[in-house]
């Protein structure tokens, strides 16, 4: 055998030996992976079977009596004590304006001045007409006096000197003169009333503030034509409001409406004014439930001495509602079914029993219950709908339970 052939044979044997080693390693690896996978599947199956047989884990709280007062927090809206839209009372054009938006004004302060050439001419004409009527009265007085004197002479004349017809004619002349005098005096009264009317209207040349308040809108400028009245085709001059004190309107749910009486205290807070609480009292209510929203409109009055609150703000209004000694649970304890609201009571054997309950008051987080459970009962929170009546459960000691207990106090 040649040296070259011997070398080729040795190389072939080495390759076959390496292939066998690789094959053996692959076989061993496959077996390890297979048995490891089988072990994990078997372990997972056992855990699943164990979990399926274990009791469900639930969070529970203890039912407590409601405190003597319960907080009720609702959204509200501020409104002005007074709010007015000011229109012109006379026709003319703006000669001057003295108040702008944001200005504080006093009652009677002049806000603007209106020039009224037409009104001035009408007043002058009425005054001239009155003077003419007064002059006519004087003439009628003289005529009536002369007629009276004449009639007196003819009336006292001896019979036979004047005829009865002439005597009656003088009497008629006197009565006619008196009637004409009365007519002239009545015309003076009418003309004087007309002058007084125009004189009063001239006072409205100056637009004044009806009360102490703040200008919130100005719609006029110098030279603007203005028309008297408040119709659809007339432009208002100003809008103003009084914000001291200020009103807060709240829509209270029907189940709390019976407790809303005049004098109930309220605390008001606004997101734009952090770390400050405004205190007020219920001044009045609508005393009627809104049939659409099933709410009662309530008004709370606040002094607002520093004008910190402005009309139109959204605020939070908190009331301390009196409790009637009912039981309370978190809203998470309620289960709603076709038959109505229920709670899942966990007995001493940690079995679940569903109790129908009556809801007396619900503020969103805490619910007052008037029937179906007793104080110190254990009720489950956020219970799964897969848990059936009488099923055994495991009570959790989670933070959720602790938080629920804290929030119910």
SVG drawing of the C-alpha trace seen along z (x, -y; Angstrom):
<svg xmlns="http://www.w3.org/2000/svg" viewBox="-142 -149 146 151">
<polyline fill="none" stroke="black" stroke-width="0.4" points="0.0,0.0 1.3,-3.3 1.8,-6.0 -0.7,-8.3 -3.5,-5.6 -2.7,-4.9 -3.2,-8.6 -6.5,-8.8 -7.8,-5.8 -6.8,-7.3 -8.6,-10.6 -11.7,-8.7 -11.7,-6.9 -11.3,-10.1 -14.3,-11.6 -16.5,-8.6 -15.4,-8.7 -16.3,-12.5 -19.7,-11.9 -20.5,-9.2 -19.6,-11.5 -21.7,-14.3 -24.6,-11.9 -24.3,-10.6 -24.2,-14.1 -27.4,-15.0 -29.2,-11.9 -28.2,-12.7 -29.3,-16.4 -32.6,-15.4 -33.3,-13.0 -32.5,-15.7 -34.8,-18.3 -37.5,-15.7 -37.4,-14.6 -37.1,-18.2 -40.2,-19.2 -42.1,-16.2 -41.2,-17.1 -42.4,-20.7 -45.6,-19.7 -46.3,-17.2 -45.6,-19.8 -47.8,-22.4 -50.6,-20.0 -50.3,-19.1 -50.3,-22.8 -53.3,-23.4 -55.2,-20.6 -54.2,-21.9 -55.3,-25.4 -58.6,-24.3 -59.4,-22.5 -58.3,-25.4 -60.8,-28.0 -61.1,-31.4 -59.2,-34.2 -61.5,-37.2 -61.0,-40.6 -63.5,-41.2 -64.4,-44.0 -66.5,-44.2 -69.8,-46.0 -69.9,-49.0 -72.6,-51.5 -72.5,-54.8 -71.1,-57.8 -73.4,-60.5 -72.8,-62.7 -71.8,-61.6 -70.0,-63.8 -71.8,-64.5 -69.6,-66.2 -71.3,-67.5 -70.4,-69.8 -71.8,-73.3 -71.7,-76.5 -71.3,-80.1 -73.7,-82.8 -74.0,-86.6 -76.1,-88.0 -77.4,-90.5 -76.8,-90.5 -78.2,-93.2 -78.1,-94.1 -78.3,-97.9 -80.0,-99.4 -80.6,-103.0 -83.9,-104.6 -83.6,-107.3 -82.7,-107.5 -79.5,-109.3 -75.7,-108.8 -73.0,-108.2 -71.2,-111.3 -69.0,-109.8 -68.5,-106.6 -67.0,-106.5 -66.8,-102.8 -65.1,-99.9 -65.0,-96.1 -63.6,-95.2 -64.4,-98.6 -66.1,-98.6 -69.0,-101.1 -71.3,-102.6 -75.0,-102.9 -76.0,-106.0 -72.5,-106.4 -72.7,-107.7 -71.6,-105.0 -72.2,-106.9 -73.7,-110.1 -76.1,-110.1 -76.7,-113.1 -80.4,-113.4 -81.1,-116.2 -84.5,-114.9 -85.6,-114.6 -84.3,-118.1 -86.4,-119.5 -89.5,-117.7 -89.0,-119.1 -88.6,-122.6 -91.8,-122.2 -93.7,-120.9 -92.6,-123.8 -93.6,-126.3 -97.0,-124.6 -97.4,-124.8 -96.7,-128.5 -99.3,-129.0 -101.8,-127.0 -101.1,-129.0 -101.6,-132.3 -104.9,-131.0 -106.1,-130.2 -105.5,-133.8 -107.5,-135.0 -110.3,-132.5 -110.2,-133.7 -110.7,-137.3 -113.6,-136.3 -115.2,-134.2 -114.9,-137.1 -116.5,-139.6 -119.3,-137.1 -119.9,-136.6 -120.1,-140.4 -122.4,-140.9 -124.7,-138.1 -124.8,-139.4 -126.0,-142.9 -128.7,-141.3 -129.7,-138.9 -130.3,-141.6 -132.1,-144.0 -135.8,-144.7 -138.4,-142.9 -139.7,-144.7 -136.4,-146.5 -134.8,-143.5 -136.4,-140.5 -136.1,-137.0 -134.6,-135.9 -131.8,-138.4 -131.3,-137.4 -131.0,-133.7 -128.6,-134.6 -126.2,-136.3 -126.4,-133.3 -125.6,-131.0 -122.7,-133.3 -121.3,-133.0 -121.6,-129.2 -119.9,-129.0 -117.0,-131.2 -116.6,-129.0 -116.6,-125.8 -113.9,-127.3 -111.8,-128.3 -112.1,-124.7 -111.0,-123.4 -108.0,-125.7 -107.0,-124.7 -107.3,-121.0 -105.1,-121.6 -102.5,-123.2 -102.6,-120.1 -102.0,-117.9 -99.2,-120.1 -97.6,-120.2 -97.7,-116.4 -96.0,-116.2 -93.3,-118.6 -92.8,-116.5 -92.5,-113.3 -89.8,-114.8 -88.1,-116.3 -87.9,-112.8 -86.6,-111.3 -83.8,-113.8 -82.5,-112.5 -81.8,-109.2 -79.2,-111.0 -76.9,-109.8 -76.8,-106.1 -76.3,-105.2 -75.4,-102.0 -78.5,-100.5 -76.4,-99.1 -72.9,-98.7 -71.2,-96.1 -68.6,-95.3 -68.8,-96.0 -68.4,-92.7 -69.1,-93.9 -69.1,-97.2 -70.8,-97.2 -70.7,-100.9 -68.2,-103.5 -68.3,-107.3 -70.5,-108.1 -72.5,-104.9 -76.2,-105.4 -78.4,-103.9 -82.1,-103.1 -84.3,-103.1 -85.7,-99.8 -84.5,-96.1 -85.9,-94.5 -84.2,-92.0 -83.0,-94.9 -81.5,-97.0 -77.9,-96.7 -77.2,-96.7 -74.8,-99.3 -73.4,-97.4 -73.6,-94.2 -72.8,-94.3 -73.1,-92.1 -72.8,-92.1 -70.6,-89.3 -70.7,-90.2 -72.3,-88.1 -72.4,-85.3 -74.7,-82.4 -73.7,-78.7 -76.2,-76.4 -76.1,-72.7 -78.2,-69.8 -78.7,-67.4 -79.7,-63.8 -83.2,-62.8 -82.1,-60.4 -80.5,-63.4 -83.1,-66.0 -85.1,-65.5 -82.1,-66.6 -81.5,-69.9 -83.1,-72.6 -82.3,-76.3 -79.4,-76.7 -77.5,-73.5 -73.8,-74.3 -71.7,-73.8 -68.0,-74.0 -67.0,-75.2 -63.7,-74.7 -62.5,-75.6 -59.7,-74.0 -58.4,-77.4 -58.1,-78.5 -56.2,-75.7 -55.9,-75.3 -58.9,-77.5 -62.3,-76.6 -65.3,-79.0 -68.1,-78.5 -71.8,-79.2 -75.3,-77.9 -78.2,-76.7 -80.4,-79.8 -83.2,-78.2 -84.2,-75.2 -86.6,-74.7 -88.7,-72.5 -89.4,-70.4 -87.6,-67.5 -86.5,-68.0 -88.5,-65.2 -85.8,-64.7 -82.7,-64.6 -84.3,-63.6 -82.4,-66.2 -83.2,-69.2 -81.9,-72.6 -80.2,-74.1 -78.8,-77.6 -75.9,-78.2 -75.0,-81.8 -71.4,-82.9 -70.2,-86.3 -67.3,-86.5 -66.0,-89.7 -62.8,-89.7 -64.5,-88.8 -62.3,-85.7 -65.1,-83.7 -66.4,-84.9 -69.7,-84.0 -69.7,-81.0 -67.0,-79.0 -67.3,-75.2 -66.8,-74.4 -67.1,-71.4 -69.7,-71.7 -69.5,-69.5 -72.4,-68.9 -72.4,-67.1 -75.5,-65.0 -77.1,-63.6 -77.0,-59.9 -80.0,-57.8 -77.9,-55.0 -77.8,-52.8 -75.0,-50.4 -72.5,-51.3 -70.3,-49.4 -68.0,-50.4 -69.7,-50.5 -67.3,-47.7 -69.3,-45.3 -72.4,-45.5 -73.4,-42.9 -76.1,-43.8 -78.3,-41.0 -81.7,-40.6 -83.4,-40.4 -81.7,-43.7 -78.6,-44.7 -76.9,-42.1 -73.8,-41.7 -71.7,-38.5 -71.5,-37.7 -68.7,-35.4 -69.7,-33.3 -67.4,-31.9 -66.8,-28.8 -65.6,-31.2 -68.5,-30.3 -70.3,-32.9 -74.0,-33.7 -75.6,-36.3 -78.0,-38.7 -80.5,-41.0 -80.0,-44.6 -81.9,-47.9 -79.9,-51.0 -80.8,-54.1 -78.1,-56.4 -75.3,-56.2 -72.6,-58.9 -70.6,-57.0 -67.9,-55.5 -69.9,-54.6 -73.4,-53.1 -75.8,-53.1 -77.8,-49.9 -81.1,-49.8 -81.8,-46.0 -80.3,-42.6 -77.1,-42.7 -76.1,-43.2 -73.3,-45.1 -70.0,-43.1 -70.9,-40.9 -68.0,-40.1 -68.7,-41.1 -66.6,-40.4 -65.3,-43.1 -65.3,-42.9 -66.4,-39.3 -66.2,-37.3 -69.4,-36.3 -68.0,-32.7 -68.4,-32.3 -71.7,-30.5 -73.9,-30.5 -72.4,-28.5 -69.0,-28.2 -66.0,-28.1 -63.4,-30.9 -60.1,-32.1 -60.1,-35.4 -57.3,-37.7 -55.2,-39.9 -54.4,-42.3 -54.0,-46.0 -57.2,-46.4 -59.2,-45.0 -57.3,-47.3 -58.0,-50.3 -61.7,-49.4 -62.0,-49.2 -60.3,-52.5 -62.5,-54.2 -65.6,-52.9 -64.8,-54.6"/>
</svg>
